[in-house]
Amino acid sequence: MRILYVGNSFTSRNNLPGTLAAMASARGIEVTHQLISAGGASLRQHLNAGKALAEIASGAYDVVVLQEQSTLPVKSPARMRESVRDFHAAIEAAGARTALYLTWARRNQPEAQQALTAAYAAGAAETGATLIPVGLVWERFLATYEEPALHDADNSHPALAGSYLAACVFLIALLEESPVGIDGPVKGLDAETANLIRNATWTICADLVEGR
């Protein structure tokens, strides 16, 4: 699978694309990836800059993953959906598939998750995009486990454990593979913590699919 990621530090931090590729490899799937990222960038800024659209038009990708600026879906969901529609038109024209990376609420604003989820879900419904529900899984994980911390010290960005959880959700939602039992070492995470995240993510995703 050839994946283009368009987003900001929520995607680039802790090398989420590389982590997913390594997990996919453990399942016998070769994933190549390209990342177009700018600090704090919104999808509209990426559209205006043109680099992402040019990369999409190359036809070199199977999937394009879109990640909106972390608070914009709460402040202006209509603007986000407009950007998703514009990107999706270009992605579809290039013969690729659109995926939306649903992110998480800040640690001190957990109530924002509902609005984030609604905005991303609306964008997916409008375009037929694949929804990668990292924020939903993140929310349920935090409600169940006190450790590890998923947020970094700034209460916004992902800690390493948060990025690993995100990669597990990507593996499930985008590649339709289970992370359970993948034993490859994760630099910076002890084996017990990595195993907990893999198992919990799989269980939470199964519950979401079943409507539990």
C-alpha positions in Angstrom: 0.0 0.0 0.0 1.3 3.4 -0.9 0.2 6.1 1.6 0.4 9.9 1.4 -0.1 11.6 4.7 -1.2 15.3 4.8 -1.2 16.9 8.2 0.9 18.4 10.9 2.8 17.4 14.0 0.0 15.1 15.2 1.0 12.9 12.3 4.7 13.5 12.2 5.4 13.3 15.9 7.1 10.0 16.9 7.1 8.9 13.3 3.6 7.5 13.1 3.9 6.7 9.4 7.1 4.7 10.0 5.5 2.9 13.0 2.5 1.8 10.9 4.8 0.6 8.1 6.8 -1.5 10.6 3.6 -3.0 12.0 2.3 -3.7 8.5 5.5 -5.5 7.6 5.0 -7.8 10.6 1.7 -8.8 8.9 3.4 -9.3 5.5 2.1 -6.0 4.0 4.6 -3.6 2.4 3.7 0.0 3.0 5.5 2.9 1.5 4.7 6.4 2.6 5.3 10.1 2.0 4.5 12.8 4.6 3.6 16.4 3.8 3.5 18.2 7.1 3.7 21.7 8.4 3.5 22.9 12.0 0.0 23.7 13.0 -1.2 23.6 9.4 -4.8 23.2 8.5 -6.1 21.3 5.5 -7.0 24.6 3.8 -3.4 25.8 4.2 -2.2 22.6 2.6 -4.6 23.1 -0.3 -3.5 26.7 -0.8 0.2 25.8 -0.6 -0.3 23.4 -3.6 2.4 20.8 -2.7 -0.1 18.2 -1.5 -2.3 18.6 -4.5 0.7 18.2 -6.8 1.8 15.0 -5.0 -1.8 13.6 -5.2 -2.0 14.4 -8.9 1.2 12.3 -9.5 -1.0 9.2 -9.1 1.7 7.5 -7.0 -0.6 6.6 -4.0 -3.3 4.2 -3.1 -4.5 6.1 0.0 -4.3 9.8 1.1 -4.7 10.3 4.8 -5.9 13.8 5.8 -5.4 15.2 9.3 -7.0 18.5 10.1 -5.5 21.1 12.5 -6.3 19.8 16.0 -8.9 22.4 17.1 -10.4 23.6 13.8 -13.0 20.8 13.6 -14.4 22.2 16.9 -14.2 25.8 15.9 -15.3 25.6 12.3 -16.5 22.1 11.3 -18.0 23.6 8.0 -14.6 24.8 6.9 -13.1 21.4 7.7 -15.7 19.6 5.6 -15.2 22.0 2.7 -11.5 21.3 2.8 -12.1 17.5 2.9 -14.4 17.8 -0.1 -11.9 19.7 -2.1 -9.1 17.3 -1.2 -11.4 14.3 -1.9 -12.1 15.5 -5.4 -8.4 15.7 -6.2 -7.8 12.3 -4.6 -10.6 10.6 -6.4 -9.4 12.1 -9.7 -6.0 10.6 -9.1 -7.5 7.1 -8.6 -6.8 7.0 -4.9 -8.8 6.5 -1.7 -9.4 9.2 1.0 -8.9 8.4 4.7 -9.6 10.8 7.6 -7.4 10.7 10.7 -9.8 11.5 13.5 -7.6 13.0 16.2 -8.1 13.4 20.0 -9.1 16.2 22.4 -6.6 18.0 24.5 -6.1 16.5 28.0 -7.7 19.5 29.7 -10.6 19.7 27.2 -12.0 16.1 27.0 -15.5 17.4 26.2 -14.2 18.5 22.7 -14.0 14.9 21.5 -17.7 14.9 20.7 -17.3 17.8 18.3 -14.1 16.4 16.8 -15.8 13.1 16.2 -18.9 14.7 14.7 -16.8 16.8 12.2 -14.7 13.9 11.0 -17.7 11.6 10.8 -19.6 14.1 8.7 -16.6 14.5 6.4 -16.4 10.7 6.0 -20.1 10.4 5.3 -20.0 13.2 2.7 -17.1 11.7 0.7 -17.2 8.0 1.5 -13.8 8.3 3.1 -12.4 5.7 5.4 -12.6 7.0 9.0 -9.6 6.1 11.2 -11.1 6.7 14.7 -8.0 7.3 16.7 -9.7 10.0 18.9 -12.5 7.6 19.9 -10.2 4.8 20.8 -7.9 7.3 22.7 -11.0 8.5 24.7 -12.0 5.0 25.7 -8.4 4.0 26.5 -8.1 6.9 28.9 -11.4 6.1 30.5 -10.1 2.6 31.3 -6.4 2.9 32.0 -4.5 5.3 34.1 -1.2 4.5 32.4 0.5 5.0 30.1 0.0 8.7 29.4 -1.1 9.2 25.8 -0.7 13.0 25.8 2.7 14.7 25.9 3.6 17.2 28.5 1.9 20.0 26.6 -1.5 18.2 27.0 -2.0 18.3 23.2 0.5 16.4 21.2 0.9 12.6 21.4 3.4 11.0 23.7 5.1 8.0 22.3 2.3 5.7 23.7 -0.3 7.9 22.1 1.4 7.7 18.7 1.7 3.9 19.1 -2.0 3.6 19.9 -2.7 5.7 16.8 -0.6 3.3 14.6 -2.5 0.4 16.0 -5.8 2.0 15.1 -4.4 2.7 11.6 -3.5 -0.9 11.2 -7.0 -2.0 12.1 -9.0 0.6 10.3 -6.9 1.2 7.2 -5.2 -2.2 6.6 -7.8 -4.4 8.3 -5.2 -6.2 10.3 -4.9 -6.9 14.0 -2.0 -5.5 16.1 -2.4 -8.3 18.7 0.7 -10.5 18.9 3.0 -8.2 16.9 6.2 -8.6 19.0 8.6 -6.2 17.3 10.3 -3.9 19.8 9.1 -0.3 20.1 11.9 2.1 20.9 11.0 4.0 24.0 8.2 1.7 25.1 8.6 -1.3 27.3 7.2 -4.6 26.0 4.5 -4.8 28.6 3.2 -1.3 27.8 3.3 -1.9 24.0 1.4 -5.2 24.5 -1.3 -3.5 26.6 -1.8 -0.8 23.9 -2.1 -3.4 21.1 -4.6 -5.6 23.0 -6.7 -2.7 24.3 -6.8 -1.0 20.9 -8.1 -4.2 19.3 -10.7 -4.7 21.9 -11.9 -1.1 21.8 -12.1 -1.1 18.0 -14.1 -4.4 18.1 -16.5 -2.8 20.6 -16.9 0.3 18.4 -17.7 -1.8 15.4 -20.3 -3.7 17.4 -21.8 -0.5 18.7 -20.9 -1.2 22.3 
